[in-house]
Amino acid sequence: MDPFRDRVAVVTGGGGGIGSALARAFAARGARLALADVDRNAAEVVAKELTAGGAEAEAFAVDVSDRDDVARLAGEVTDRFGKVHVVCNNAGVAIGGEMWSAPTADWEYTMAVNFWGVLHGVQAFVPRILEHGEGGYVVNTASMAGLTGMSFLGMYCASKFAVVGLTESLSRELRERGVGVSLLCPMIVATDINANSLRQHPDPERRRQAEAAPSGENPPPAMRGGVIQPDDVARRVVRAMERNQLYVLTHPEQREILRRRAERIDAVFEPDAWGD
Ligand SMILES: NC(=O)c1ccc[n+]([C@@H]2O[C@H](COP(=O)([O-])OP(=O)(O)OC[C@H]3O[C@@H](n4cnc5c(N)ncnc54)[C@H](O)[C@@H]3O)[C@@H](O)[C@H]2O)c1
């Protein structure tokens, strides 16, 4: 079954960056798009662009950290399109800093959007997908920061490891139910995530820092690696969905980093390390 043609796809964080690229790629394959974003105007711009290109698309406001708001979104999208087949729980924020001195507000905000936001999407949309019985797909956006720890990105890593654990488990739970699951784990992608994350922060002082945030083209040293474009990420997601692959990795350098991590864990079982 074609995962895109005439299927209804909801993309959170669809107002920009990776979310808007996913929407463009899905629309190019014949999907009908619901762009959901806390920045409704940004989602509206993307919806207009897709509509001008001949696709069916509509913008919705949502704050994914609010469970009731995501439930409302699921109802509104279903009213508008009839059904939902694909949900991309993609909205996310990134705040750097030492974890021991980071304000609790930074931790709560990061977990609320990145972890709870994904869970709220699963809770609101998966039952609807199972109910209509036409099958579907869940794409959860984690990060390479969900597969290995990174200095000064502890809050972000903790939230993304949670998404990885949730999504690997979800794929097992849905395996026999006709719903595919993919876990998107990019390294650096050229988006405005740093500024956007501060712009939506509950603390006004943090919001004031947004203008000085580094752009995706010029990332902080903690996030080393090649910078790719959101459309490159979207192409990989489309391919993974066509093949029903769980892991979506985007940068060749991830292979070596993940291999070294697996080796460090494996080394624990070597007799020298394991023996008493
Ligand atoms: N850019 C990268 O280098 C990178 C790398 C790995 C993973 N990611 C992940 O990719 C996803 C998309 O990020 P991006 O880089 O495209 O950033 P982005 O800032 O361009 O896009 C994120 C979108 O989510 C929206 N958003 C933020 N908080 C929200 C909320 N509470 N409710 C609804 N919408 C909200 C923003 O308004 C924005 O439009 C995130 O989960 C991010 O953690 C990004």
The ligand as a Gaussian input file, in Angstrom:
#p B3LYP/6-31G(d) Opt

LIG

0 1
 N       17.881000      20.971000      13.359000
 C       18.617000      19.963000      13.818000
 O       19.848000      19.991000      13.727000
 C       17.951000      18.771000      14.429000
 C       18.732000      17.635000      14.659000
 C       18.148000      16.516000      15.226000
 C       16.808000      16.534000      15.555000
 N       16.062000      17.656000      15.334000
 C       14.656000      17.613000      15.718000
 O       13.859000      17.866000      14.586000
 C       12.592000      18.389000      14.997000
 C       12.267000      19.614000      14.159000
 O       13.211000      20.600000      14.460000
 P       13.765000      21.643000      13.396000
 O       15.229000      21.546000      13.413000
 O       13.013000      21.530000      12.140000
 O       13.414000      23.005000      14.167000
 P       12.467000      24.229000      13.777000
 O       12.535000      25.154000      14.935000
 O       12.795000      24.727000      12.421000
 O       11.039000      23.547000      13.692000
 C       10.355000      23.150000      14.849000
 C        8.933000      23.631000      14.726000
 O        8.242000      23.177000      15.900000
 C        7.421000      24.252000      16.352000
 N        7.187000      24.081000      17.784000
 C        8.030000      24.353000      18.809000
 N        7.423000      24.099000      19.966000
 C        6.170000      23.664000      19.688000
 C        5.066000      23.255000      20.473000
 N        5.121000      23.282000      21.809000
 N        3.943000      22.842000      19.853000
 C        3.875000      22.827000      18.488000
 N        4.869000      23.242000      17.688000
 C        6.011000      23.640000      18.286000
 C        8.200000      25.505000      16.035000
 O        7.345000      26.639000      15.974000
 C        8.819000      25.149000      14.690000
 O        7.993000      25.539000      13.603000
 C       12.719000      18.660000      16.494000
 O       12.128000      17.615000      17.217000
 C       14.227000      18.669000      16.706000
 O       14.576000      18.335000      18.035000
 C       16.603000      18.770000      14.757000

